Amino acid sequence: MSPDTEGVYLPTARPDVYESTPLANAGWYDEGQHGGALAALVVGHVEDTVPTLAEMEVARVTVEIFRVVPLVPLRIETEVVREGKRIQTVQTRVHDLDDNLLSMAMIQRLRVADRPIPEEARPMTGDFPPPDEIQDRVGNAWGVGEEGKTMFHRHAMDVREAVGGFGKKGPGTVWLRLTTPIIAGREISPVQRVVATADFSNGISRALDFRKWVFMNPDLTVHIARYPLGEWVGLSAESGYGDFGRGVATGSLWDTTGWLGRSTQSLFLDHLE
């Protein structure tokens, strides 16, 4: 299958099952999925299949990844664990078709209301160039992964590095834009754009040499104050490490008008053998 696939995942005859395509590939496994792709699939499935009692938007997404997610059909179970007109919480469980549990997520949705905030309480704006002012566009060699292989961060996203980036150690800011629907035939939603971008915090803010270290994130939590305007989502990220095999990556999320949320990832650290 080529990078021209109609979606990162393909719907099937069953509304709870999706076929994974090579566009879901991460660069650090022979055949394993990118956490941002999986998170965006789960959120999109909840948006499409779980109704609410009032108009709501996703305010928080927490995804736990239990093992390498292979490029296989995925079955998603959903359960509303808190229902209400102000707050709804949905739990999801992702299995393969052999019923192996691969991932779980909690998705919180809050009611939408017109509550304009005073000017002095508005969030800050980012001190970095917007995507249309960045001339150096990232090519198909960006990030980890062998050249010529189809993968999520190279073939399903457009990337513009604003400050630092994957090739430089330390904090960085990038703009990312999904260019392929997460689910074929369905429009990319604003929250899918946010969670897909948020999963890059660890990679763009690394201070460790990926040729000598493993710094894997087994989870992702995203808090969304508002949905982005437009296709581009910015991510300003930094990573911190301890001496006992763990760390934390954090990110601030932006659109071209200002700040819109935050993300965190736990990091598992180890030496490469």
Buried (B, 14 or more C-beta within 10 A) or exposed (E): EEBEBEBBBBBEEEEEBBBBBBBBBBBBBEBBBBBBBBBBBBBBBBBEEBEBEEEBBBBBBBBBBEEEBBBBBBBBEBEBEEEBEEEBBBBBBBBBEEEEEBBBBBBBBBBEEEEEEEEEEEBEEBEBBBBEEBEEEBEBEBBBBEEEBBBBBBBBBBBBBBBBBBEEBEBBBBBBBBEBBBBBEBEBBBBBBBBBBBBBBBBBBBBBEBEEBBBBBBBBBBBBEBBBEEBBBBBBBBBEBEEEEEBBBBBBBBBBBBBBBBBBBBBEBEEEE
